[in-house]
Amino acid sequence: MGADDSRFTVNNAPKLFGILFICVLVTILLLFDRIDAVAGAGVLGTALGYLAGNGVAARQGDPIVPLFKDDHHEGEP
């Protein structure tokens, strides 16, 4: 095991950028009091939960493209 064993790569850049955009937008809206903290926390929690892999396709058993993958597990199924 070398120093590069903990690297991750981005498999689905549009999904990552979309979630990051949502997080930044909600944070800005919270800063300017355009939405209340409860609503902002709900949206951020939902976006981060989706980032963790709680998508509809995963729930239905459809094949999905994960956002990140371990480079050192590339040959494993």
C-alpha angles and dihedrals in degrees: 000000000000135000092272095062093098098054121124128198128206111245099177111033097173091056091048093048091046092053092045090050091052091049093049093045094049091046091053091047089051092050092054094042093242090133129024124250095254093056092044092050090050094052093044091047091051093048093047091045090054089049088056090058107270095134127145092246092055090051092051093047093245117146111266134186108239117226095230134021135189111249092208092059094052096119095047121094 
